Amino acid sequence: MATITINEKTKKGKILLNFLKMTYGKESFISFDVPNAETISAFDEVKAGNVVRCNDSKDLLQKLRS
């Protein structure tokens, strides 16, 4: 199995994805994975800056335990 990443935010990426979906969308050898709502929500939180910053692994473990 191979994974290809296409930037769907660019014009060329949108064109390529539309072409692939229209041409091969119902074929079994290609799949279009879409992130679920929980993953999208996590991405949005990171973009908004809602992250926990740690200095090192000890700091991370301390913050996870509290």
C-alpha positions in Angstrom: 0.0 0.0 0.0 1.2 3.5 -0.8 -0.1 6.8 0.7 -0.2 10.0 -1.4 -0.8 13.3 0.2 -2.6 15.9 -1.9 -3.0 19.5 -0.6 -6.7 20.0 -1.1 -6.4 23.7 -0.2 -4.6 24.5 -3.5 -6.3 24.9 -6.9 -4.3 22.1 -8.4 -5.0 19.8 -5.5 -8.7 20.4 -5.7 -8.7 19.7 -9.5 -6.7 16.4 -9.0 -9.0 15.2 -6.2 -12.1 15.9 -8.2 -10.6 14.1 -11.2 -9.7 11.1 -9.1 -13.1 11.0 -7.4 -15.0 11.3 -10.6 -12.9 8.8 -12.5 -12.0 6.2 -9.8 -14.3 7.0 -6.9 -16.2 3.7 -7.0 -13.2 1.5 -7.7 -11.9 -0.8 -4.9 -8.2 0.0 -5.4 -8.5 3.6 -4.3 -9.9 5.1 -1.1 -10.6 8.6 0.1 -10.1 8.9 3.8 -11.8 11.8 5.5 -11.0 12.7 9.1 -13.9 12.1 11.6 -15.4 15.0 13.6 -13.2 14.3 16.6 -10.0 14.6 14.6 -11.3 17.8 12.9 -12.1 19.2 16.3 -8.6 18.4 17.5 -7.0 20.1 14.5 -9.2 23.2 15.2 -8.0 23.3 18.8 -4.4 23.2 17.8 -4.9 25.9 15.2 -6.6 28.1 17.9 -3.5 27.6 20.2 -5.3 25.4 22.7 -2.2 23.2 23.4 -0.2 22.1 26.4 3.5 23.2 26.1 6.1 21.1 27.9 9.8 21.6 28.5 10.7 17.9 28.5 9.3 14.5 29.1 9.2 14.9 32.9 7.2 18.1 32.5 4.8 16.3 30.1 4.2 13.4 32.6 3.7 15.9 35.4 1.1 17.8 33.4 -0.6 14.5 32.3 -0.9 13.3 35.9 -2.4 16.6 37.2 
